[in-house]
Amino acid sequence: MIYETLNTIAADANKYFARMLDVEEEKVVLSSILNADGSVAISGQNKIIFTLVNVVPNESLKNLPTDLKDRRIPVSTSHYKLSLLVSAYFNAGNYAESLQLLSMIMSYFSDKAVFNHTNTPDMDSAIVQIRANLTVMNQEQMTTLWRGVGSPLMPSVLYELEPILAKRY
């Protein structure tokens, strides 16, 4: 469900940008930043890149009741958290625009911290909801993350996504 979770949010964020900026071009791409050979993985520039940088078990949801917010929904006991790096990949002349779009994506996540089938109707039916939380990192942690990605530092933020899945019988 990793792809379904990230694809849902990327598609929804593109709809948000289309509404807010009155553009048809997709501003958000789900991609690594670099290819294995070190070349840039994105074709074109002036994009917000969603990159998965970590997957960890979500121990806090182990004992989640089967009724989620007073709705009887059987939920999976195998939960995980996804670390989503949101980067602004813009050419040098568009640095101010990169900060504007990064601010917009932060507003998007702030306004929609929980994705569900009511506010995100195109969400995969196997996903009950997705929670998005901003991860606060100091400069040293951010530098370490970008070294791991293998790319020069770009304007970015890190979100922790917590998908809750419907049980499959």
WOGISUL-V955179 format. One line per field, one symbol per residue. ss: DSSP state (H for helix, E for strand, L for the rest). phi: phi as a letter, one per 40 degrees, with the letter a starting at -180 (. if undefined). psi: psi as a letter, one per 20 degrees, with the letter a starting at -180 (. if undefined). Layout:
BEGIN
ss = ???
phi = ???
psi = ???
END
This chain:
BEGIN
ss = LHHHHHHHHHHHHHHHHHHHHLLLLLLEEELLLELLLLLELLLLLLEEEEEEEEEEELHHHLLLLLEELLEELLELLLLEEEEEEEEEELLHHHHHHHHHHHHHHHHHHHHLLEEELLLLLLLLLLEEEEEEEEELLLHHHHHHHHHHHLLLLLLEEEEEEEEEEELLL
phi = .ccccccdccccccccccccbfbccccbbcaccbcccgcccccgbgbcbcbcbabbcbccbdbcccbbfgbcbcbcccbabbcbcbbbbbcdcbdccccccccccccdcccbcbcacccbcccdccbcabcbbcccbcccccccdccccgbcdbdaabbbbbcbbccbb
psi = jgggghhgggghhhhghgghilqhpphpqoqrgqrhjiqpippralqppoppiqpqqnhijgkpqiooljpoopqqinqrqpoopoqonqrhikgghhhghggghhgghghmippaigimhjqphipgrpppppppqrhgggggghghhjqqpqprrpqppnqpqqqp.
END
